[in-house]
Amino acid sequence: MAAQAPAIEVPTDAELLQAQADLWRHTLYYLTSMGLRCAIKLGIPTAMHNLGGGTSMGGLAGDSPS
């Protein structure tokens, strides 16, 4: 005789909402770290430092080598 499968507990709406919020949070943290990685690879922090700190996108574009 085959054993019965255990009953699956259905998550509540609050649990599903929390799980979705956690997924979005992890996704956005990943995108933030990838954006930082790309900025570093493009040399943006160095260019900003060479321009004396804060600068605009136009200032960065004018500083980039062609």
N, C-alpha and C positions, 0 to 999 in steps of 0.2 A: 504494500500500500504506500502511495506517495505522500510525502509530508506536505502539509499546507505551507504556502509562502506566507511570511509575516505580513501583517497589514501595513500599508504605507500611510504615514501620517501626512495629512494635507496641511501645508503651511497656511497661516492666517494672512490676511491682507497686510497687516502691519509687518509681518516677517518678510513678505515679498517686497514691500516698499523699502525696508531696511536693506535687503539684499541688493536691490536695484541701486540704491544710493551708494552702497559700498562699491559696486562695480563701476559706477560713474566716478567715484573718488579715486579709485585705483587707476582708471583710464586717464583722468586728468593729471594725476601725479606722474604717470609715464610720459605724457605729452610734455609736461613741464621740464622733465629731465632731458628729453630728446631735444627740446628747443634750446636748452642751455648747452647741450653738447654741440649742436649745430653752430650756435653763436661762437663758442670757443674755437671750433674748427675753422670758422670763417675769419677768426682773428679780431672779432668785434671788441672784446675787452682791451686788447692791446691798442687798437686804433683809438678807442675812447680815452685811454690813458695818455696816448701821444697828443691828443687834442686838448688835454687839460681837464678831463673829467666828463661831465655831462655834455652831450652834443645831440644834435638832431639827426634824422636820417639823411638829410641833405649834406650835413657836415661829414657824416661817415662816407657817403657816396663820393664826395669830393676828395676824400683822403685815400680812397682805394686805388691800388695800382691797376693800370689798364693792360 
